[in-house]
Amino acid sequence: MPAQAPAVAGSHGDLPHGQPHGQQHGQQHPIGLYLKIWALLFVLSTLSYLVDYFHFEGYLRWTLILLFMVMKAGLIVAVFMHMAWERLALICAILLPPLCLLVLVGLMAAEADYTFLLRGVFFR
């Protein structure tokens, strides 16, 4: 029977079976944080419902609904998807492409309005 090499401190051999190997797999957050975020999401959903309940109309209605929607989505991404604890490079890699798309859509909408205005002026 060959002799076994002695266990080196910090290696797999010196840990009892089923013990963690010194690596953390994920983050642990207090349950209170999740309860606060849940309550805030509930409040934002209630405010979104109240927009229809009080019969807001036109741009104010859609502005409020979209504002509450973006706030809820931001909370979900920041806390439940752990983006609040990520590096700035990863946050920029995830947030900059949609932001660039929104800017391009805005530019196209401005150009479409300008083209529509010119057609009204010159082709009556």
N, C-alpha and C positions, 0 to 999 in steps of 0.2 A: 504494500500500500504506500503510495507516494506521500511525502510530507506536505502539509498545506502551508502556504505562505502566511505569515502573521498579518492580521487585519491592520490596515493603515487607518489612522484617525481620519474620520470624515468620509471614508469609503463605504461602500454598500455592506461590507462584511461586518462592521461593528454595530449595525442597527438591528434591533429585533424585528422579526417578520411583522409586516403591517404598519410599521412606523413610517412617518414622512421622511423624505430624504433631504430635508433642508430647503426645498423649493416650494415657493408659494404659487399655487395655481389659481390665480384670481384674487379679487379684492373683497374684503368684508366691510360692509358699511352698516352703521347702526340702523335698526329697524325704524327708529324715529324719523330718519331721513326719508325713508320710503313712505311712511305714513303722512309726513308733511307734504311730499310731492303728490301723493294720492289726493289729499285734501285740496291742494291747490288746483289740481286737474279737475276735481269735482266743482270747485268754485268757478273756474273758467268755463266749464261745460254749462253750468247754471246760467252764467252771464250770456253765453251764446244762445241758450234757450230763451232768455228774457228779451233778447233782441226781437225775436218773432212775437213773443207774448205782448210786448208794448207796441207792436205794429210799426216799427221803424221802416221807412221806405227809402228807395233810391240809393244814392251813393253812401249815405250814412250806414244803412243796413249792411251793405256788402263790405264796407270798410271795417265795421265792427266784427262781422262774422269772420272775415279773413284775418283780422288782427288776433282774435281769440284762437283761431285755428293755428296760426304760426306760433303763438305763445305756447300752446299745448304741445305742438310738434317739437319745439325747441326744448321744452322740459323733458319730454320723453327721450330725445336724442342725448341730451346732456347727462341725465341721471341714469336711466335704465340701460342705455347703450354705452355708458361710462365715458362719454366724450369730454366731460368736465375734467377728467383726470388724465387725459391724453396729452401728448406733446403737441406743441404749436404746429409743427410740420405736418402731423397727421390731420389736425383740425383744418389747416389750410388746404390740404390735399382733398379733403372731403367737401369743404364748404365753397372753395373758389370756383370749381366748374359750374355748379348751379347758379352762382352769382353772376358769372360771365354770361351764361345763357339768358338770365333775366335782363342783363344790360343789352344784349343783342336783340332780344324780343322788344325791349323798349325803343331801341333805335329803329327797328323795322316798323313799329307802330307809328313813330314820329314821321318816318318817310312815307308811310301809307297815308297819313293825314295830309301831308304836304302835297302828295300826288293827287289826292281827292280834291283838295282846295284848288290846285292848278287846273284840273279838268273842269271844275265849276266856273272858273274865271274865263278860260279860253274856249270852251266848247259849249256855250249856252245855246 
